[in-house]
Amino acid sequence: MRLFIWSVMILTAMGGISNGASNWRVTLDDLISADDAVLQESLLDELLELGPTWAEVAGRVDSLRFRDIETPGIPELRMATCTDDVERPWVIVTPGDYESDERTPLLIVLHGGVGRADILPDPLEYVAENEFVAMAREHGWIAAVPFGQGGATWFDDVGFANIRALIRTVKREYNVDDDRVWMIGFSDGASAGFFFAMSDPTDYAAIVALNGHMGVASLDFDRASYAPNMAGTPLYATTTFHDGLYPSERMRATIDMAERAGGDVFYREFEGEHSVEPWGDDELPRIARFLERHPRDPFPARIAWETAGGEFGLCRWFAIDETIIGKRAPWHRDHNVALVSDRVTFGFVPDWEYEGEGVLVSTLSDGDYPAREMGMAEGDIIVAGNDAPVMSLDDLNDFKGTLARGDAFSLTVQRDTEELILEGALPKEENYYVFKREIPSGAVRAHYSANRVDVRQSLVGSFRILVHPDMFNVDEPVTVTVGERVLFDELVEPDLGFLLRSFLENRDRSLLYITELEFVLD
């Protein structure tokens, strides 16, 4: 039970609860259930006029009631309108013993191959066969599974916003334990896990990244990424020795770099290829135990955060709003690592559902890949590589295994009624950094204790501190310092409007901030 709930109980015993109109509770309930932004603002104004205290409102929000489910445990296919106005499916799976009056952990499951042209053809079948959903069922968790595609990947604006909105949708309708929301993903889903840990970790208690690459968001989507940000969200990461995309030998250097930067990473390596099979049944119980041992600390005493500004400035109770150009502080290092680009890739996504002979090309990858340069087209069926027959995707992978960067090669494709031989060459090996660095970043090291916040900053122009009564004694002055300067030393004034707007935006009952303190540095 949160400390502010105790405050409500004490106030009640002392007769300190407000005497506002008795229907403020009805107005609050209407506000929380309203979908329309204009209606929300109208109800919010009405509620503020009725005059409940912030502690009363916080207590009622914390004890929200949720609807019962007629058939818990049955996967439900839903549709969500994304920010590009396209409807995409997602699936919610509640545990068979779900009770609406009990807070229940939530597992976000991200699939791989997210750059494909089309949504996976049967979301319910995918969920029925998914090991992570099965793990959630076994342990009594809710599982939510979004489905992405090219233009709505886990890394671009559309797909990223879709995941955030999905979490808030689930929290509106189901009694979610806000401090036990976890993310798990394989391949692209794992790469996204690293991205969320470094860019938008506030919702998550822990993240599991299986056979992913922490640089995908930066390298392929120009998302600025910073390894020190992984300090605040425990990560469980795995790689396999013979993974054709992200082998252990290469990925190990990125994990070592992240750990040197302060990242909280538990890392394991396995025999096997780019598949779920190497860790399978034996590893899933370990993953479940890892997640259950890592509830979220919503108000960590220390925060390390780095950002280039914009939408990725917030981490828990601290936000960097603006960065500046200048000289970095000595402790503000750029944590990065160079790798050798020796991966053999043609640059297309196969049609995984194709059952004929050969390999059907579903989508050409964006960028300077051999497939585009040699004239490959969507709908081509690859039937040979350097005259070696290609009857299946396994055959094509065997052929790729005979090539090295810099080699010339040919692919024979069936296009409509013609058979064409396409000539191409793989790019030569080159070095690259895991994280692109095009925009200067700002960084902070913030710590609170005994009603005092101490901030070390580097190239930060402005920042905010979100205030929760579990962090401070709000009856005493709060002091904020940056270096040797005292920026604030006053009582904090609770703002009921801020509390409610914040909750309506994030639907997080653990993070009912009562106000924010804003600072602009000279």
Residue, then its C-alpha position, 0 to 999 in steps of 0.5 A: m500500500r502506497l504511503f499516500i493511501w495511509s495519508v488518506m486514512i489518517l486524514t479521515a480519522m482526523g476529520g481532515i477530508s474535504n467537504g466538497a460536494s459528494n458527487w466528486r467521486v462520480t465525476l472522477d469516475d466519469l473522467i477516468s472512463a471518458d475517451d474524448a479529450v474535450l469531455q475529459e477537460s470539461l470533467l476535469d474542470e468540474l472536478l476541480e470546482l468540486g474541491p476534493t483533496w489530492a490525497e482523496v483523489a489519489g486514494r480513489v484512483d489507486s483503488l479503481r474497480f475493473r470489469d469482470i471477464e466472462t471467459p478469462g484465459i481465452p485469447e481475444l483479437r483486438m484492433a488498434t488504430c495507429t498514428d498513421d490511421v491504419e488499423r492493426p491487430w493485437v491480442i490480449v490473453t488473460p490468465g485462466d484465474y484472472e480476478s478483476d480485484e487483484r493486480t496482475p502482472l503484464l507481459i508485452v510480447l514482441h515478435g521478430g521479422v517486424g519489417r515484413a510488408d504484411i502483418l502476420p496472417d493469423p495473429l491468434e494462431y501465432v499467439a496460440e503457439n508462442e512460448f512467451v504467451a504460454m509462459a505468461r499463462e503458466h504464471g498467471w500473467i496477462a500477455a499482450v501481443p502487438f503486431g507490426q510491419g514495415g512502416a509500423t515497426w517497433f523502432d519507428d514512430v508509428g510502431f513505437a507509439n502503438i506499443r505505448a498506447l497498447i499498455r495504456t489500453v490494457k491498464r484502462e480495462y484490466n487490473v494491471d500491477d503497474d510495477r510488474v509490467w515486463m517486455i520480452g522479444f526475440s530477434d527484432g523484438a529483442s532489439a526493440g527491448f534494448f531500444f526501450a530500455m535506452s529510450d523509454p523505460t518508465d513503464y517497464a520493470a524488466i526486459v528480456a532480449l533474446n537474440g537481438h542487437m542493441g544497435v538496430a534502432s540507431l543503425d537502421f532507424d536513426r534513433a539516438s541510443y545510449a548504453p548508460n540508460m540501461a542502468g535503470t531497467p534490468l535486462y536478460a539477454t541471450t545470444t547463440f554461437h551460430d546465429g546468422l544475424y547476431p552471433s555471440e562472438r560479435m554481440r558479446a562486445t556490445i554487452d561488455m560495452a553496456e556493462r562498462a557503461g553501467g547497464d544492468v544486464f544478465y547475459r547468457e550464450f548458447e549453442g544454436e542458430h537464430s532460433v528459439e530452440p537453443w534456450g527453449d524449455d530449460e531457459l523459460p523457467r529461468i526467464a520467468r524467475f528473473l522477471e518475478r524477482h524484478p518488480r519495478d522500483p517506481f522511484p529509484a533513489r538514483i537516476a542516470w540518463e542521457t538523451a539528445g532531447g525530444e521525446f526520449g527525455l523522461c526516465r521515471w521521475f526525471a526529465i531532460d527537456e533541452t540539451i545545449i552545445g558545449k564542453r562535456a563534463p569529465w564523467h560524460r563519456d560516449h559509450n560505444v563499440a566498433l564492430v566488423s560488418d561481415r554479415v552476408t545478407f541479400g536485402f529482402v524479406p522472404d514470404w514465410e508462408y510460401e509453400g512452393e519450391g524456391v524462396l518467394v521474395s516478399t519485400l525488398s529491404d530499404g538501403d543499398y543492399p545487393a537485392r535492389e542493386m541486382g534488379m530483384a523484384e517483389g514476387d520473384i521466386i529464387v530457384a538457384g544460387n550460383d547454379a546450385p538449386v534452391m528448393s527452400l529457405d534452408d537451401l538459400n541459407d546453405f548457399k549464403g554460407t558459401l559466400a563472404r563479404g566482397d564475393a560476386f554471385s548470381l541468383t536465378v529467379q522465376r519472374d512471371t513466366e520468365e527465368l532470369i539470372l541476376e548478377g550481384a556482389l556483396p559489399k566488402e567488410e567494413n567497421y561500424y559503430v553500434f550507435k550513430r552519433e549525429i546529435p550532441s547529447g546531454a546527461v544527468r546523474a540525479h539522486y534524492s534523499a531526505n527531501r533533497v535532490d542533487v543533480r550533476q549535469s552535462l550539456v543540459g539546458s532545462f530539466r524537470i523533477l516529478v514529485h511523488p509523496d513517496m519520494f519526499n515529505v511534502d510538509e517540509p521544504v524540498t531542496v534541489t541543487v545542481g553542483e554547488r548551486v541551490l535552485f530550489d528550497e521551498l515547500v512543494e505545492p500539490d497540483l490536483g490538475f497535474l496529478l489527473r492529467s498525468f494519470l490520464e496520459n500514462r494510466d499508471r496508478s503507482l506514478l501519481y505525481i502531485t506536481e513537477l518542478e521545472f528548471v532552466l539552467d543559465 
